[in-house]
Amino acid sequence: MSFKELKSKRDARLNQAGTAQPSVLSEKETGNDQNQLYSQLDGSGLIIKSVSGRGRGLWATTTMKPGSKLLSLPPHIHVLSARFLDTHCSRCTIEAEVRRCTKCLTVSYCSTDCQREDWKLHKEECKAILRWKAASPDGTPPADSIRAIGRLLWSRKLMKATSDWWLEVNAMQSNRDVLSLETQESFTHFAQSLVMYLDVNSPEGLRDFGIDSARDLVDLMSKFAANSFTLTSSNLSSLGVAISPLPALINHSCQPNAVIVFPRATATKPPTLEVIAILPINPEDEILAAYVDVTLPTELRQKSLEATYNFTCQCAVCTNTEEVDLRSSCYCPKCSEGYVRIKDRGKASVCTKCGAALVVSDDVKDKLRVAAEGLQKAEKLQWTESEQALRLTTNILSLITPFSPPSAHPRLALMRLQQTLLISELRPHDGKIDDIIRVSAQVVSGLCDLLPLGHPIRAVALAEFGKLLCVDEPALSEEDQARNSFPPRGYHRLVLAKDTLVRANNEVQIGFGPGGGGLRDEVRAILENIDREMAVYRKGVTNLRASATQKK
Ligand SMILES: C[S@@+](CC[C@H](N)C(=O)[O-])C[C@H]1O[C@@H](n2cnc3c(N)ncnc32)[C@H](O)[C@@H]1O
C-alpha cells in the first residue's frame, strides 16, 4: 500500500470514529465504513452491519464450522476480581506463586517480566489503590469496575486520543439516553467513586482523561456496563473483567451461534479473548453470543438483559410462549414421563408424551417459588457460610426433585451450586465422592438438554464429571453398594470416566476452539492416566485367570 493510500485509510478511520454518536446511529455510521476502524476484521470473514432495533453487529461473509475461531485478540484492558488478586498474576492471569507489588500490597505478579510489562499502567494504579485503601474504613481495594475503568483511562493517556485503540473505545455503544432512573442513580455513585479513585478535583482534571462533561462520564459508565466481558479461566471460572471493543459489537441471542472464551492463560503473556463458532454459520448470518446465562428461564433472562443492556430480547426462545421450554417445565403429573410447561394463571399445557392437557398445580408452583428464593439466599451465603448454603441447597432440592426435571429452573442452578459446594467441602476418603458424582451426572444431563453439543459450559461440566469419576472410590458397605447402583465401581467406573472424558475432549475442542485450550491439556493428561490404570486392571485380570487355570 502506498503512503497516500495508507494515509487516506487512516484519515477515513479517524473521521469515522470522530463522528460516531453511538447512541443514535446514522446510515453512514452503521454502514461499511465502520469496518475500517477495526484492523482485526481484515481477512476474518466478518464484517460490521447494522440492523434496525439492535444497532451494529458482526456478520459472517464465509461458512464457519462449529469450533472455528472467528476472532482472537488481547483485550484492551483486563482486571482480576479482588478475590484473585493474591493468588493470580494480575497481568497474565495464571494461578501461580505470585508476589505482591511491594508498594500497594494489592496486585500480584508471577514474574518480574509480568511486573515490568504492567508497570506502565500499574504506576498510576498503584498510587490510586494506596490512596483508596487509606481512605476506606477496612482497607479494601476498589471494586473491579472502578479498577477496570481506571486502567482504561490511564491507557488512554498512554495511547493518545487519536489512536485506533482509543477510537474503538469511543465507538462502543452507550445506552445513556435510555437508562432507567435507578441505573442513572447507580452510575452517579459509581462516577463519584471513580473520580475519587482517579484523584481528580476539578473538571480540568477530568479533561486530562478525555472527559469533558458529566454526560461524558455517564457515557463511559454506560459503555462499560453494556460492553464489558467477564474474564474467565480455561474452565470458565469467573476471574475478572475485560474490555475489548471489536467482539463487543456482537449482539445477543438466547440461542447463540458463537461464544466468547479465554481458552488458555500463558505465563508472561496477556490473556487472549477468542470468539468461537458453536453452531454452523453461513455467509450473511449474524454472529450472536449470549450476554446472560441461557439456562435461566425467559423471565429472568429478559429481566437481566433489560437491566444491564436496555433491550427486550426477541429471539426464538424468548418469543416462544406455547411449546415446552425445559427451563420452565415439570414432569407430567399424569404419565410422569413427558414434560408440561409451567404457565401462569390456570392456563393448561399439553404433555409432550401422553398429550394430556393439564394445569400445573399451585402446590408445585409454590414449591418452585420457595426454591427460587432459597437459591438466591444460598448464592449469597456460598462465600461466607458455605456449610449453611450447602444445607439449604440440599433441603430445597429434595423438595422439588420429585417433579422438576434436571434442566428446569431452579433445579439446575441449585444442583450446579450444590456440586460446587460439595467439591469445596470434599475431604480425602470422607465417602462423599459418590454423592457428588450423582449430582454431577444430573448437572450434565440438565445442561445437555439445553445447550448444543460443544457449548463450553457443557464441555466443562463433562470434564468435571469425568474428573470426579477418577477420584479414589470410597470403601462402601455391601448394603450401601446394593442400595446405589450408580456410580459403578472398579473397572466399570474407569470405563465410564474414560467415555465421559473422551466426550469432554471432543466438546472442549468445539467450545474452546481448535486446540481446546488449557482444559483440553488437563483432560488429555487424565485420559492418559486412565489408560494406564485400565492396562493395570486388565493385566491383573489376565494374571488371575492364568493362575486359576494353572491350579486346575
Ligand atoms: C455489546 S453492545 C452490541 C453492539 C451494539 N449493537 C453496537 O451497535 O455497538 C450491546 C448493545 O447492543 C444492543 N443489542 C444487543 N443485542 C441485541 C438484541 N438481540 N436486540 C436488541 N438490541 C440488542 C443493545 O442496545 C445492547 O445494549
The ligand as an ORCA input file, in Angstrom:
! r2SCAN-3c Opt
* xyz 0 1
  C     -22.310     -5.034     23.407
  S     -23.340     -3.962     22.520
  C     -23.557     -4.800     20.995
  C     -23.185     -3.936     19.819
  C     -24.126     -2.801     19.553
  N     -25.271     -3.259     18.797
  C     -23.444     -1.655     18.839
  O     -24.005     -1.106     17.904
  O     -22.353     -1.288     19.271
  C     -24.808     -4.247     23.412
  C     -25.977     -3.402     22.972
  O     -26.443     -3.821     21.680
  C     -27.856     -3.852     21.643
  N     -28.289     -5.247     21.440
  C     -27.527     -6.348     21.524
  N     -28.233     -7.456     21.220
  C     -29.475     -7.052     20.964
  C     -30.682     -7.744     20.609
  N     -30.726     -9.065     20.470
  N     -31.796     -6.995     20.411
  C     -31.764     -5.643     20.569
  N     -30.664     -4.940     20.905
  C     -29.531     -5.633     21.101
  C     -28.346     -3.322     22.984
  O     -28.573     -1.963     22.851
  C     -27.170     -3.561     23.893
  O     -27.098     -2.655     24.969
*
